[in-house]
């Protein structure tokens, strides 16, 4: 049964009738039977009958309402909808289980508000995430057990991601980063080159494989003092063995693909690569005559060959803006070094620092702190200290400012010179992933776990969170500072340009409709104000139900963009 509103016109006037009707089928046709006419009742009574027929509770006597609990829900709803679109739960494990739900909840929490495992269980009481996944009773010990369960499935999950996003003969990006540790119990923790700028601290290293668009596919944790090139072989074995790609183009930086690694890769059929030359190798090309600086008089990109690199294509680029930046930085570092040396000169002149040995020790402590000591001439004689710039050496280095050389084994019929440059520049997408992992987005650092396996599981959990975040950013690009359609520049050497729409968003900090532009973090916070409320009538104990607050236009649009 239902209440039907019937509108009719008679003699120019409109009449409205409210009828209680019952629908039924007669010989395949839907017909309606009128049971009662409610037109004479007041509107509240008609509304009450409608609600009763819909099965909604009716409270008489104008009850006093009480909101028993309000929990942030909109950001949870959005993240859960994206996980459904991605099939993230099935990606983690094809069978539903308590462990899968716990892992999924930890991944989502690291996107919404990253925290330690203990703090995560506390945060689950402050949103609807835990109740949505039925893990609100979990404690930190159960989360640690779920991490152990996840680690055993990491290879299978990475294989599924590779099947989704890597293709035969396509680009595979690989880069390495590091994060510092808390405590000294993890056997993976070593003192090595710190990309966090924390010298002398224990750290781990981790290498990430992504597709050409920067989607995270696989990650592996290494000891903190392992050199970058030594991680390459295991990644190639993973790509060709586990991922079953017979042909691939590996893109990695010059610190990773050294000459020794390239010689190893050249022995493997089907593995092509794109990398870059180091500064000393570029100077050798200039000195040997293979690279003529006059090439850049009228252009900024050229392809050359050199006997030192048989079977390789060398793509030489010059970026004027990069040249200006390197010149500025070199001058700043020289001035900073000279400023630190000036007090030493004054002490020598005043006779407070004597002896060539003592003077040399004092100078040695500071002269190469900024790695420009090679450009300074130091003369210690007869109690005097003279420091002068080596202008010739500085000029020779400045001549190469802004010049970089890419090297590749990919044939020209597969990839043009411009294509080689664009492919190498895609490494910035992996670097962006590392920045996101290390920042407030996912807080991969500092690592507090001391078990090797827990450290590996923690890093993998953060990678899965970045995978979810990547897709959220793509879906919400119209609301974020993110460029929706970055233009493809004809000149691949010049810095990437933002589209006019993205520039307008950045300059005005407003969307075309006048509303503020958001970062992903602030948009999630905005969505969190969409709450789920538990409501009860104080004078009607039976009437208790949950109700969502009405979404704002921004919240409605954000949810619509991900199909929620």
C-alpha positions in Angstrom: 0.0 0.0 0.0 1.1 3.6 -0.6 -0.2 7.1 -0.5 -0.8 8.6 -3.9 -1.0 12.3 -4.7 -3.7 12.8 -7.5 -3.8 16.2 -9.2 -6.7 17.2 -11.5 -8.1 20.3 -13.1 -11.8 21.3 -13.3 -13.0 24.6 -14.7 -9.6 26.2 -14.5 -9.0 25.2 -10.9 -6.5 22.6 -9.6 -7.6 19.9 -7.1 -5.3 17.7 -5.1 -6.4 14.4 -3.6 -4.5 12.1 -1.3 -5.5 8.4 -1.7 -4.4 5.3 0.0 -4.0 2.8 -2.8 -3.1 -0.8 -3.2 -1.3 -2.0 -6.4 -2.0 -5.5 -7.8 -1.7 -7.4 -11.1 -4.6 -8.5 -13.3 -3.7 -10.5 -16.4 -0.2 -9.1 -16.4 -1.3 -5.5 -16.0 -0.6 -3.3 -12.9 -3.8 -1.9 -11.5 -4.6 0.2 -8.5 -7.4 -0.1 -5.9 -8.3 2.9 -3.8 -8.8 2.0 -0.1 -9.3 5.4 1.5 -9.4 9.1 0.7 -7.1 11.2 3.1 -7.8 14.5 1.4 -9.7 15.9 4.4 -6.9 15.2 6.9 -4.4 17.9 7.8 -0.9 17.6 6.2 0.9 16.3 9.3 -1.6 13.4 9.5 -1.1 12.6 5.8 2.6 12.7 6.3 2.3 10.3 9.3 0.3 7.8 7.2 2.9 8.0 4.4 5.7 7.3 6.9 3.8 4.4 8.5 3.3 2.8 5.1 7.0 3.2 4.4 7.8 1.4 7.7 9.3 4.5 9.4 8.9 5.0 13.1 6.3 7.5 14.2 6.7 9.4 17.5 3.7 11.0 19.0 3.6 13.9 21.3 6.4 16.0 19.8 9.3 14.1 21.5 12.5 15.6 22.7 15.3 14.3 20.6 18.8 13.4 21.8 21.9 12.8 19.7 23.7 10.1 21.6 26.9 10.0 19.5 28.2 11.8 16.4 31.2 10.3 14.6 33.1 11.6 11.5 32.0 9.5 8.6 32.4 11.3 5.2 36.1 10.7 4.8 35.6 7.0 5.8 32.8 6.7 3.3 34.9 8.1 0.5 38.0 6.0 1.2 35.9 2.8 1.5 34.2 3.5 -1.8 37.5 3.9 -3.5 38.7 0.6 -2.0 35.6 -1.0 -3.5 36.3 0.5 -6.9 39.9 -0.7 -6.8 39.0 -4.2 -5.4 41.6 -3.6 -2.7 40.2 -6.1 -0.3 40.3 -8.8 -3.0 43.7 -7.7 -3.9 44.9 -8.3 -0.4 43.2 -11.7 -0.2 40.5 -13.3 -2.3 38.8 -14.7 0.8 37.1 -12.6 3.5 38.6 -12.9 6.9 39.2 -11.0 10.1 42.9 -10.5 9.2 41.9 -9.0 5.8 39.5 -6.6 7.5 42.2 -5.5 10.0 44.8 -4.9 7.2 42.3 -3.0 5.2 41.4 -0.9 8.2 45.1 -0.1 8.9 45.6 0.9 5.2 42.7 3.2 5.3 43.6 4.7 8.7 47.1 5.5 7.3 45.5 7.4 4.5 43.0 9.2 6.8 45.3 9.9 9.8 48.5 7.9 10.1 49.5 6.8 13.6 51.3 4.0 15.5 49.4 0.8 15.8 48.5 1.5 19.4 47.2 5.0 18.5 45.4 3.5 15.5 43.2 1.4 17.9 42.4 4.7 19.7 41.6 6.6 16.5 39.1 3.8 15.5 36.9 5.0 18.3 36.8 8.5 16.8 35.3 7.7 13.4 33.1 5.1 11.7 36.0 3.3 10.1 36.3 0.4 12.6 32.5 -0.2 12.8 32.3 -0.2 9.0 34.8 -3.0 8.9 33.7 -4.6 12.1 37.1 -4.3 13.8 36.2 -1.9 16.6 37.2 -4.5 19.3 40.7 -5.0 17.9 43.7 -4.3 20.1 47.3 -3.5 19.0 48.4 -7.2 19.5 45.8 -8.3 16.9 47.1 -5.6 14.5 50.7 -6.9 14.9 49.4 -10.4 14.1 47.6 -9.0 11.0 50.8 -7.4 9.9 52.5 -10.8 10.1 49.7 -12.3 8.0 50.0 -9.5 5.4 53.8 -9.9 5.0 53.3 -13.6 4.0 51.0 -12.4 1.2 53.1 -9.6 0.0 54.5 -11.4 -3.1 51.0 -12.5 -4.1 49.7 -9.0 -3.8 52.6 -7.5 -5.7 52.1 -10.0 -8.5 48.4 -8.9 -8.8 49.4 -5.3 -8.9 52.0 -6.0 -11.6 49.4 -7.8 -13.7 47.1 -4.7 -13.3 49.6 -2.0 -14.1 52.8 -3.4 -15.8 52.7 -4.4 -19.5 55.0 -6.3 -21.8 57.7 -4.0 -23.2 56.5 -1.1 -21.1 58.3 1.3 -18.7 59.1 0.2 -15.2 60.3 2.9 -12.8 62.6 2.0 -9.9 64.2 4.2 -7.2 65.5 3.8 -3.7 65.1 5.8 -0.5 65.8 5.5 3.2 64.2 6.2 6.6 65.7 6.5 10.0 64.9 4.0 12.8 64.1 4.3 16.5 66.0 1.8 18.7 68.8 -0.5 17.9 67.3 -3.9 17.8 66.4 -4.4 14.1 69.1 -6.2 12.3 68.2 -4.3 9.1 69.2 -1.0 10.7 72.6 0.3 9.6 74.4 3.6 9.4 74.5 4.6 5.8 73.8 7.6 3.5 70.8 9.3 5.0 68.4 10.8 2.6 66.6 12.2 5.6 69.6 14.3 6.5 70.1 12.5 9.8 73.7 11.7 9.7 74.9 9.0 12.2 71.5 7.5 12.8 70.5 3.9 12.0 68.3 3.5 9.0 66.7 1.1 6.6 66.5 1.5 2.8 63.6 0.5 0.6 63.3 0.3 -3.2 60.0 0.9 -4.9 58.8 -0.3 -8.3 56.0 1.7 -10.0 54.4 1.8 -13.4 54.9 4.7 -15.8 52.3 6.8 -14.0 53.7 6.4 -10.6 51.3 3.7 -9.2 53.2 1.7 -6.5 53.5 -1.9 -7.6 56.2 -3.4 -5.3 58.5 -2.4 -2.5 61.5 -4.2 -0.8 63.3 -3.3 2.4 67.2 -3.5 2.4 69.8 -3.0 5.1 70.5 0.6 5.7 74.1 0.6 4.4 73.5 -1.3 1.2 74.7 0.7 -1.8 72.1 1.6 -4.4 73.4 -0.4 -7.3 73.4 -3.6 -5.3 69.6 -3.5 -5.1 69.1 -3.6 -8.8 69.7 -7.3 -9.6 66.9 -8.4 -7.2 64.4 -6.0 -8.8 65.2 -7.2 -12.3 64.8 -10.8 -11.1 61.4 -9.9 -9.6 60.2 -8.2 -12.7 61.2 -11.0 -15.1 60.7 -13.9 -12.7 57.7 -13.2 -10.5 56.0 -10.7 -12.7 56.8 -12.8 -15.8 57.7 -9.8 -18.1 60.0 -11.1 -20.8 60.6 -7.5 -22.2 60.8 -4.4 -20.1 62.4 -0.9 -20.1 63.8 -0.2 -16.6 64.1 3.5 -15.8 66.4 4.3 -12.9 68.8 7.1 -11.9 72.6 7.3 -12.5 73.3 6.3 -8.9 71.5 3.1 -9.4 72.4 2.0 -12.9 76.2 2.3 -12.7 78.4 1.0 -15.5 78.8 -2.4 -13.7 75.0 -2.8 -13.3 74.5 -1.8 -17.0 77.0 -4.4 -18.1 75.1 -7.0 -16.1 71.7 -5.9 -17.6 73.2 -6.1 -21.2 73.6 -9.8 -20.7 69.9 -10.3 -20.1 67.8 -10.6 -23.2 64.7 -8.4 -23.2 65.9 -6.0 -20.5 66.4 -2.4 -21.9 67.2 0.5 -19.7 67.3 4.3 -19.4 69.6 6.1 -17.0 72.0 9.1 -17.0 75.7 9.8 -16.8 77.5 11.3 -13.8 79.3 14.6 -14.0 82.9 13.2 -14.4 81.7 11.0 -17.3 80.2 14.1 -19.0 83.5 16.0 -18.6 85.3 13.1 -20.2 82.9 13.2 -23.2 83.7 16.9 -23.6 87.5 16.4 -23.3 87.5 13.6 -25.8 85.5 15.6 -28.3 82.5 13.3 -28.4 80.4 16.1 -26.9 80.7 19.5 -28.5 79.3 22.3 -26.4 78.6 24.2 -29.6 75.7 21.8 -30.1 73.6 24.0 -27.8 74.1 27.2 -29.7 70.7 26.8 -31.4 69.1 23.8 -29.7 68.9 22.2 -26.3 68.7 18.5 -27.2 70.9 16.4 -29.4 71.7 12.7 -29.8 75.4 11.6 -30.0 77.4 8.4 -29.8 80.8 7.8 -28.2 83.2 4.8 -28.5 83.2 4.6 -24.7 79.5 3.6 -24.8 79.2 1.1 -27.6 75.6 0.1 -28.6 74.2 2.9 -26.5 72.3 6.1 -27.5 73.4 9.2 -25.6 70.8 12.0 -25.5 72.4 15.3 -24.5 70.2 18.0 -23.0 70.8 21.6 -21.8 68.3 23.2 -19.5 69.0 27.0 -19.1 67.0 27.3 -15.9 68.9 24.4 -14.4 72.1 26.1 -15.4 71.1 29.3 -13.6 70.1 27.4 -10.5 73.4 25.4 -10.4 75.4 28.7 -10.9 73.5 30.3 -8.1 73.9 27.4 -5.8 77.6 27.1 -6.4 78.1 30.8 -5.7 76.1 30.5 -2.5 78.1 27.5 -1.3 81.4 29.2 -2.1 80.4 32.3 -0.2 79.3 30.2 2.8 82.6 28.3 2.8 84.6 31.5 2.5 82.6 33.0 5.4 83.5 29.9 7.6 87.2 30.2 6.6 87.4 33.9 7.3 87.6 33.6 11.2 90.5 31.1 10.7 92.3 33.6 8.6 91.8 36.3 11.2 93.1 34.0 14.0 96.2 33.2 11.9 96.8 37.0 11.2 96.5 37.7 15.0 98.9 35.0 15.8 96.4 33.0 17.8 96.7 30.0 15.4 100.2 29.1 14.4 102.0 26.2 12.8 101.2 24.8 9.4 99.9 21.6 10.9 97.4 23.3 13.2 96.3 25.7 10.5 95.8 22.9 8.1 93.7 20.9 10.6 91.4 24.0 11.2 91.0 24.6 7.5 90.3 20.9 6.8 87.4 20.8 9.2 85.4 23.4 7.2 86.7 23.7 3.7 84.7 20.8 2.2 81.6 21.0 4.3 79.7 22.3 1.3 81.7 20.2 -1.2 83.3 23.2 -3.0 86.8 22.8 -1.6 88.0 21.8 -5.0 87.3 25.3 -6.2 89.5 26.9 -3.5 93.3 27.2 -3.4 94.7 27.1 0.2 98.3 28.4 0.7 99.9 28.2 4.2 103.3 29.8 4.4 105.3 31.8 7.0 102.4 32.0 9.4 100.0 33.3 6.8 96.9 31.7 5.4 95.8 32.7 1.9 92.6 31.4 0.3 91.7 32.1 -3.2 89.1 30.9 -5.8 90.4 28.7 -8.6 88.6 30.7 -11.3 89.7 28.4 -14.1 88.3 25.3 -12.5 85.1 27.2 -11.7 84.7 28.3 -15.3 85.3 24.8 -16.6 82.6 23.4 -14.3 80.2 26.3 -15.1 80.5 25.5 -18.8 78.7 22.2 -18.1 76.0 23.8 -16.0 72.5 22.7 -17.0 73.9 19.9 -19.2 72.9 16.3 -18.5 73.3 13.2 -20.6 70.9 10.3 -20.7 72.0 6.9 -21.8 69.8 4.1 -23.0 69.8 0.8 -24.8 66.3 1.4 -26.3 66.4 1.5 -30.0 65.3 4.7 -31.9 62.5 2.9 -33.6 61.0 2.2 -30.2 61.6 5.5 -28.5 62.7 8.9 -29.9 65.2 11.2 -28.3 62.4 13.2 -26.9 60.7 10.0 -25.6 63.9 9.0 -23.8 63.9 12.4 -22.0 60.3 12.2 -21.1 60.7 8.6 -19.9 63.6 9.5 -17.6 61.7 12.5 -16.2 59.0 10.1 -15.0 61.3 9.1 -12.1 60.0 12.3 -10.5 56.7 10.3 -9.9 58.6 7.8 -7.8 60.3 10.6 -5.9 56.9 12.1 -5.2 55.8 8.7 -3.8 58.7 8.7 -1.4 57.9 12.3 -0.3 54.3 11.3 0.4 55.4 8.2 2.3 57.8 10.2 4.5 55.6 13.3 5.1 52.5 13.7 7.2 50.6 11.8 4.5 51.7 8.4 5.6 54.5 8.8 8.2 56.6 5.9 7.2 59.3 7.4 9.5 60.6 7.1 12.1 60.3 3.3 12.1 59.6 2.1 15.7 59.4 -1.7 15.0 62.4 -3.8 15.9 61.5 -7.1 14.2 62.8 -7.4 10.6 59.5 -8.8 9.5 57.4 -6.1 11.2 59.6 -3.4 9.6 59.0 -5.0 6.2 55.2 -5.3 6.9 55.1 -1.6 8.0 56.8 -0.4 4.8 54.5 -2.6 2.7 51.4 -1.3 4.5 52.5 2.3 3.8 53.0 1.4 0.1 49.4 0.1 -0.1 48.2 3.3 1.6 50.0 5.3 -1.1 48.4 3.2 -3.8 45.0 4.1 -2.4 46.0 7.8 -2.0 47.2 7.9 -5.6 43.8 6.9 -6.9 42.0 9.3 -4.6 44.0 12.2 -5.9 43.2 11.2 -9.5 39.5 11.1 -8.8 39.5 14.3 -6.8 41.8 16.3 -9.2 39.0 18.8 -10.0 38.9 19.8 -6.4 42.6 19.8 -5.6 45.6 21.8 -6.7 46.5 18.9 -8.9 46.7 19.5 -12.6 43.9 17.5 -14.2 45.3 17.6 -17.8 49.0 18.7 -17.7 50.0 19.7 -21.2 52.6 17.7 -23.1 55.3 20.2 -24.0 56.8 20.0 -27.5 60.2 20.5 -25.9 60.8 17.7 -23.3 63.9 19.5 -21.9 62.2 22.6 -20.5 60.6 22.3 -17.1 57.1 20.9 -17.1 54.3 23.5 -17.5 51.0 23.5 -15.7 47.8 23.9 -17.7 46.0 27.3 -17.6 43.3 25.8 -15.4 45.9 24.6 -12.9 47.7 27.9 -12.9 44.4 29.7 -12.2 43.7 27.3 -9.3 47.1 27.9 -7.8 47.1 31.7 -8.2 43.5 32.3 -7.1 43.3 29.3 -4.7 39.7 29.1 -5.9 37.8 26.7 -8.2 35.8 28.1 -11.1 32.7 28.1 -8.9 34.5 30.3 -6.4 34.9 27.7 -3.7 38.4 27.1 -2.1 40.9 24.7 -3.7 42.0 21.9 -1.4 44.9 19.6 -0.7 44.0 16.0 -0.2 44.5 16.4 3.5 42.2 19.3 3.9 39.6 17.7 1.7 39.6 14.6 3.9 39.1 16.8 6.9 36.3 18.6 5.2 34.6 15.3 4.5 35.1 14.2 8.1 32.6 16.9 9.1 29.9 14.8 7.5 28.9 12.8 10.5 26.9 9.7 11.4 24.6 10.4 14.3 22.9 8.0 16.7 19.5 9.6 17.5 17.0 8.7 20.2 13.7 10.2 21.4 13.9 10.8 25.1 10.2 9.9 25.7 10.1 7.0 23.3 12.8 4.4 24.1 12.0 2.3 21.0 12.8 5.1 18.6 16.5 4.9 18.2 18.2 5.1 14.8 21.2 6.4 12.9 21.1 9.4 10.6 23.7 11.0 8.4 24.1 14.8 8.5 23.2 16.5 5.2 26.3 16.8 3.0 27.5 20.3 1.9 27.8 20.9 -1.8 31.5 20.3 -1.6 31.0 17.0 0.2 28.3 15.9 -2.2 30.6 16.7 -5.2 33.6 14.9 -3.7 31.6 11.8 -3.0 30.0 11.9 -6.5 33.5 12.0 -8.1 34.3 8.6 -6.6 30.9 7.2 -7.3 29.7 7.2 -3.7 
